[in-house]
Amino acid sequence: EARQAYHNGIYGRTPEQRQLYRERVLKVTVADLKRVGEKYLRPEKASIAVIANPASEAEVKALELDIIQL
């Protein structure tokens, strides 16, 4: 709670703004989520990532995925 209060303070969020945000979030329907998902979550634009430890490198190569070390 202290962290949340701190962030609300530094970003200037008033209790009224937080209450309005909460009310708006609670009004979101399943239909709203489906509509937004269908609009923005397009399979043709999807990316796939596999995060693995170095011991799994052979398995990742077998999947023919690019290996990028961070």
C-alpha positions, -999 to +999 in steps of 0.1 A: +000+000+000+028+024+008+044+019-027+010+025-043+005+057-023+040+068-032+034+063-069+000+079-068+016+109-051+045+113-076+022+110-106-004+133-091-033+109-090-060+121-068-084+098-049-111+110-073-091+100-103-083+066-089-120+060-080-131+070-116-104+047-130-116+018-108-153+024-119-143+024-155-123-008-152-152-025-134-176-016-162-155-035-188-175-064-201-164-098-216-178-084-250-154-054-246-125-077-240-134-099-270-138-068-293-104-054-283-087-088-285-101-094-320-090-059-331-054-059-317-044-095-311-039-106-347-023-141-353-005-128-384+013-102-363+021-125-334+057-131-322+069-162-303+097-162-278+112-190-258+132-181-228+155-209-218+188-215-199+220-224-218+216-261-210+185-261-233+203-247-263+202-280-283+164-283-278+159-247-289+180-253-320+159-284-328+129-262-329+147-241-356+143-209-336+168-180-337+189-178-306+194-144-291+214-141-259+206-112-237 
